[in-house]
Amino acid sequence: MSKIYKYVSIKSAIAILNSHKIRFSTPSEFKDEDINDVGLNHITFDLSRINSAYIRDWAEVCMENPEWINVFIDSNGKWNKAKIIELYYQRYIEKRYKLRVTCFSNSFNSKMCWEKYADKCKGLIFVFDKNKIFPNYNTLHLGKDNVRYVNSYSKYSLFELDKAEFLNYWIYNKLKSTYGEEQEFRFSFYNENISLASKPFSDIIFNLPSLVGIRFGEFCPKYDKDKILKLLNEYRLEVEIIE
């Protein structure tokens, strides 16, 4: 069994158990801001080395909607750089909002995670079977990967990367010096149908039997432990209580 760990406060733990759902949030909702920094401060729009996939996309758009030709091509038959950058920058902002990410750790005892996400050791860790946690994995087209920790963020051009590379670079890179101890693992999905007026999160049903263990924090009060144990009993969840 491949395990991942979610550090949470007691309040969040109760919500997860009662709803049988785990929250996926937009990058703007993250406690750490690295995903925003990578997105906006390190992207460039260099048209000199453009990936052919974008050209194919633009050609298809222009064939279906001839009025778009003037967006991509100027009167001299060259790339309309200013309009293209304006268009894609706005799409990039929208994509940020339509992206949903949830975070786990590969570490069972990260001091940083206990402090930051589990209410300074007054919360708990949920232990999940990574391969069974989301029953609608294929329907949602979830991406999943370990976060890659880097010493510094490098500039990259949106148009040089294909779409999968772009999302992977954006979602799964973090600064090693700041976040390396978290040993983070992320699930993500992107939904074009999410409105910009929607809530900045999506609660996704998880598979209850994928919850295989719980470890209470060092300073978790007994009455909070009792609340959690009562819920486990109500939902007939047989999980290992790890000391």
N, C-alpha and C positions, 0 to 999 in steps of 0.2 A: 504494500500500500504506500502510495506517495502522499505525504501529509503537508498541509499548509496551515498557517496559524493566523487567526484574526484577533488582534488585541482591541478590546472594546471596554467602555464604561458599563456599569451595571444597567443604567438606563437604556443604553443601546442594546445590550444583551437581551433585556426583557422585550424590547421592541422586535428584535430579530426572531426570538422564540415565539412570540405571539402572532406575528404576521407570517412567519415561515418565509421571510424575504430578506434579501441583502441589498443594500443601497448602492447603486451605481451613480456617481456624481459627475457633473461637468468639471473641467479643470479649475474653474473659478471657485469651486467649493472646497478645494483641497486645503488642508492645513499647511502643507508646504507648497511653495509657489514655483517650484522648479519647472513644472510642466508648462506654466505660463511663460516663464523666461525663455525656455527653449523655443517655444512657439513664436513669440513676437520679436524678441531681441536678436535672434540668430538666423532669421530667414532673409534671403535675398531673392530677387526676381530677375535673374540673369538670363536674358533671351539668347545669348550668344552660343550656349551649349544646350539647346532645348531637347528634351526627350521626345522621341518620335510619337509616343503615345498621345502627347498633348496635341500635336499637329493633326493626328487622326481624329481626335475628339472635336477639334475646332472645325475640321472639314465636314464632319457629320452634322454639326450644329448649323453650319452655313448652308448645307444642302437642304436641311429641313426648314430653316428660317433664314432666307436670303438677306433679310435686313441686318443680320448679325455680321455680314461680311465687313461692314464699315467699322465694326468693333475691333476686328482682328487685323484688317489690312487698311493702310492709309491710301491716300489718293495717288501716291507714287508706287503702289504695289508692294510696299515694305510693311514689316510688322508694325502695328500701331502700338508701340511700346507703352506709352502713357496709359492708354485705355485698358490694355491687357493687365497691367499691374494694378490699376484701380479695381478692375473687375475681380481679379484673383485675391487681392487683399481683402475685399469685402466677403468673398466666398470663404476665405480662410477664417475670418472672424465668425461666420455662421457655422463653419465646420467645428470650431472649438465648442460652440454651444450644443451642437448635436452629438458630440462625442460623450460617451458615458464610460467611466472607469471605476473599478473597485479594487482595493488593495489588500493584500495579505503579506505575510512574512514567511520566509523559509526557516527562520530562526525561532526556536522554542523559548529562548530566554534572552531577548534583546532588551537591554536596559533602556535604550532610547525609545523603543516601542511601548514598554511599560509606562514610562514617564509621559509620553506624548499622546498615546491613544487609549491607554487603559487607566486613566484617571490617577496617575502616579501610584500605581500598584494597588489601587482600591477597586479596580475592575477585574477582568478575567481574560483568559485566552480561550477562544473556540478552536478546537482541532478538527479539521475537515479532511476527508479523502478527496484529494484534488481532482481525481478523475471521475468522481461521481457527484460533485456538488451541484452542477446545473443541468437538470434533465432536458432543458430546451436549448442546449448548447448549439446544436446544428441549426435550429430555427432562427436563433438570434444572430448567427454568424459571429460568435464570440471569438475575439482574438485572445491569446494568452501567452505570456512569456515572463521570464525572469527579467527584472530591471538590470540594465547594463550600466555599471558605474564608471564614469569617466572623470579624468582629472580636470578637464575644462570643456566647455561647449565650443564647438567650432561653427563658423558660419557655413551655411549650406544654401544652395539654390533650389527653390521649389521645383523649377522646371527641369532640373537635371535628374531628379529622382522620379521613379515611377510611384504610383499612388500608395502601394504597399510599403515601399521603402520610406516614403514620407511619413506615413502614420507610425511605422515602427521607430523611426528616428525620434519622432516627437513624443510618443507615449512611453517608450521604454528606456530612455536615457536619464540618468540623474548624476549629480556631483558626488564623487566618492568621498571627498573630504567632509562633506556635510551630512550625507545620508547613508553612507556605506554600511553602517552597522545594522540598518533595518533589514538588509537582505530581502528586498521586496519582490513580490510576485504579483502581477496584475492581470486581471481580466478586463477586456474592453469591447465595446461595440459602438458602431456608428449608425444612426438611424436618420435617413434623409427625411422621414415623415414627421420627425419631432419639430413642432413649431417653436419659433423664437419666443413665443408667449407662454410656452410650457414651463412647468416647474424645472429647476436646474438639476433634477435628479430623476432616476427611474428605479423603482423597487422591483427586483427580480426574484421570483420564487426559486428557492433552493431545495434540493432533495434532502428531506429530514434525516434519513439513514446515513447520509454522508457526514453528519456530525458524529464524530467518534470519541471525542474527549473534551474535557474542560479542565482548565487549571486556574484556580482562584489566585488573585494577587496577594502579596504578603500582607497588605493592610486592608483587605476586603472584610467588612464587618460581618459578623455571624448572621445578622438578620437579612443582609443582602444575599449571602450564600443560601439561606433558607428559601428566599424568594425564587432563586434560580432552580434549586433542587425540587421545589414544589411544581414549577412549570415543567421540568423534565418528566416528573411523575405523571402530570396531567396529560402530556402528549405521548406518554409511554415510550420515552426515549431512553434506551439503555446505552449510556456513554460512560467511559472511564473517567473517574474523578482523579486527576493526577496531582499528587502531592509535590 
